[in-house]
């Protein structure tokens, strides 16, 4: 493995201590990870909540959560491909 940088953030030290291989893949080789369910699901909940609040103020009813979740999953995958 190449030499470590002079300064490591707390999260970098935590990753390095937990798994040197993970540190190498993420920080040295810059391998992109897949978005987690929490990221995709959290984004979908946020979008649905905004739509629900808008509907309470007289707007259109919110779309089905499954449709929003699928849409957010595709967005996250596209962002990962762009990185």
C-alpha positions in Angstrom: 0.0 0.0 0.0 1.2 3.5 -0.7 2.3 5.9 2.0 -0.4 7.4 4.2 -1.1 11.1 3.9 0.3 13.4 6.6 -3.2 14.1 7.9 -6.1 11.7 8.2 -9.6 12.7 9.2 -11.4 10.9 12.0 -13.5 8.9 9.5 -10.3 7.9 7.6 -8.6 6.6 10.7 -11.8 4.7 11.7 -12.0 3.1 8.3 -8.3 2.2 8.3 -8.5 0.7 11.8 -11.7 -1.2 10.9 -10.5 -2.6 7.5 -7.3 -1.6 5.7 -8.6 -3.1 2.5 -11.7 -0.9 2.7 -9.5 2.1 3.2 -7.4 1.2 0.2 -10.4 0.7 -2.1 -12.1 3.9 -1.0 -9.3 6.3 -0.5 -6.4 5.1 -2.6 -8.0 3.3 -5.5 -11.2 5.5 -5.4 -13.5 2.6 -6.1 -17.1 3.8 -6.0 -19.5 2.1 -3.6 -23.1 1.4 -4.3 -25.7 3.6 -2.6 -27.1 2.1 0.6 -30.7 1.3 1.2 -30.7 4.0 3.9 -29.7 6.7 1.4 -32.2 5.6 -1.2 -35.0 5.0 1.3 -34.3 8.2 3.1 -34.4 10.2 -0.1 -37.7 8.6 -1.0 -39.2 9.3 2.4 -38.1 13.0 2.1 -39.7 13.3 -1.4 -42.9 11.6 -0.3 -43.1 13.8 2.9 -42.7 16.9 0.8 -45.5 15.7 -1.6 -47.8 14.9 1.3 -47.2 18.3 2.9 -48.0 20.0 -0.4 -51.2 17.9 -0.7 -52.3 19.0 2.8 -52.0 22.6 1.5 -54.4 21.8 -1.4 -52.0 20.4 -3.9 -52.0 17.1 -5.7 -52.0 13.9 -3.6 -48.6 12.3 -3.1 -47.5 9.6 -5.6 -47.2 6.0 -4.4 -44.2 5.5 -2.2 -43.0 2.5 -4.2 -42.8 4.7 -7.3 -40.9 7.4 -5.5 -38.5 4.8 -4.1 -37.8 3.3 -7.5 -37.2 6.8 -8.9 -34.8 7.7 -6.1 -32.9 4.4 -6.6 -32.4 5.2 -10.3 -31.2 8.7 -9.4 -28.6 7.3 -6.9 -27.4 4.7 -9.4 -27.0 7.4 -12.0 -25.0 9.6 -9.6 -22.7 6.7 -8.8 -22.1 6.1 -12.5 -21.2 9.8 -12.9 -18.6 9.8 -10.1 
